[in-house]
Amino acid sequence: MTERDRYPGVEYKHLGRFVGNFLSTLRMSLGGTDFFSSTFFPRDVNILFWFVWACIVFITSIILLNFLIAEASASYGRVSKNLPEYLQFQKVALICESEEMMPASWKSDHILPKYLVIREKED
């Protein structure tokens, strides 16, 4: 029976329970990378290993968040460019839906025209 089989999380024995549980949760969220080989390092190399690992996770998280912010900004730019047309279309769709729900006795050509004429404002 190996040391790994005796108790789970042995790779975190130099870090303490709280940090070990935190890193175990982080490890699972990042894809379940196995750190058992870190238990074979001497103490100073093990500390260096965890420091480098934390730096890599931090840097890749910053890069990922930067990418997500850039994509969100680009999507917002595309949507905001077509926003007036989209709002006008939604207004027309609501008018059409309300006219369809209206009883036939309330409908007349004088109150509800057959066509909507939309004119663009000149700036």
C-alpha distance (Angstrom), angle and dihedral (degrees) to the residues before:
residue distance angle dihedral
M1 . . .
T2 3.80 . .
E3 3.77 126.7 .
R4 3.79 88.6 -108.3
D5 3.80 91.3 59.3
R6 3.82 93.0 49.5
Y7 3.78 95.2 64.4
P8 3.80 131.7 -2.2
G9 3.77 119.5 -121.3
V10 3.80 93.9 34.3
E11 3.80 89.1 144.4
Y12 3.82 87.9 70.6
K13 3.82 96.7 52.2
H14 3.82 92.8 113.1
L15 3.80 93.6 49.4
G16 3.79 103.3 54.5
R17 3.78 132.5 -116.5
F18 3.80 99.4 -76.4
V19 3.80 95.9 47.9
G20 3.81 90.2 40.2
N21 3.80 92.4 54.6
F22 3.78 91.3 44.9
L23 3.80 91.9 51.2
S24 3.79 91.6 44.8
T25 3.80 89.9 55.2
L26 3.79 91.1 45.3
R27 3.79 90.1 48.7
M28 3.80 91.8 53.6
S29 3.80 91.8 48.3
L30 3.81 90.9 51.5
G31 3.77 94.5 52.2
G32 3.79 106.6 -73.9
T33 3.80 101.0 -82.8
D34 3.81 111.6 -173.1
F35 3.82 115.7 -124.8
F36 3.79 98.3 -178.8
S37 3.80 92.2 116.9
S38 3.80 89.2 64.5
T39 3.82 89.0 72.0
F40 3.81 89.7 69.7
F41 3.82 93.3 59.7
P42 3.79 121.5 96.1
R43 3.81 114.3 -106.1
D44 3.82 96.7 -98.1
V45 3.82 93.0 47.4
N46 3.80 90.0 46.2
I47 3.81 90.7 54.8
L48 3.81 90.0 48.6
F49 3.81 89.9 48.4
W50 3.82 92.5 54.0
F51 3.79 92.1 44.5
V52 3.82 92.3 52.7
W53 3.80 91.1 44.2
A54 3.83 91.7 51.9
C55 3.82 90.9 48.1
I56 3.80 91.5 51.2
V57 3.82 92.4 48.8
F58 3.82 90.7 47.7
I59 3.81 94.2 48.6
T60 3.81 94.5 45.8
S61 3.81 89.8 48.5
I62 3.80 90.4 53.7
I63 3.81 90.6 49.1
L64 3.81 91.5 48.6
L65 3.81 92.9 48.3
N66 3.81 90.4 47.7
F67 3.81 89.5 52.8
L68 3.82 92.1 48.3
I69 3.80 92.1 49.9
A70 3.81 91.1 49.4
E71 3.81 91.5 50.3
A72 3.82 92.0 47.3
S73 3.81 90.6 50.2
A74 3.80 91.8 49.5
S75 3.81 91.5 49.2
Y76 3.79 91.0 48.6
G77 3.81 89.7 50.8
R78 3.81 91.6 53.1
V79 3.80 93.1 46.7
S80 3.80 95.9 44.9
K81 3.82 90.3 52.3
N82 3.84 90.6 61.1
L83 3.80 97.2 33.1
P84 3.85 99.2 108.2
E85 3.81 91.9 51.4
Y86 3.79 91.5 46.3
L87 3.82 92.3 50.2
Q88 3.81 91.1 48.8
F89 3.81 90.6 50.1
Q90 3.82 90.8 50.7
K91 3.81 91.1 50.5
V92 3.81 91.2 51.3
A93 3.82 90.8 47.2
L94 3.83 90.5 52.4
I95 3.82 91.6 48.7
C96 3.79 90.4 49.7
E97 3.79 92.2 48.6
S98 3.81 92.6 48.5
E99 3.82 90.8 50.1
E100 3.81 90.9 51.1
M101 3.81 91.0 52.6
M102 3.79 93.6 49.3
P103 3.83 116.0 101.9
A104 3.82 114.2 -104.4
S105 3.81 91.6 -119.4
W106 3.81 90.7 63.5
K107 3.79 95.0 50.7
S108 3.79 121.0 95.1
D109 3.79 134.0 157.3
H110 3.79 89.6 -119.9
I111 3.83 94.0 58.0
L112 3.80 98.9 32.1
P113 3.79 114.5 36.1
K114 3.80 119.5 -153.0
Y115 3.79 93.6 -124.3
L116 3.78 136.4 36.4
V117 3.78 115.1 -139.7
I118 3.78 113.1 -151.9
R119 3.76 118.8 -166.4
E120 3.75 123.5 -171.2
K121 3.76 119.5 -125.6
E122 3.75 116.5 -118.3
D123 3.77 113.6 -130.7
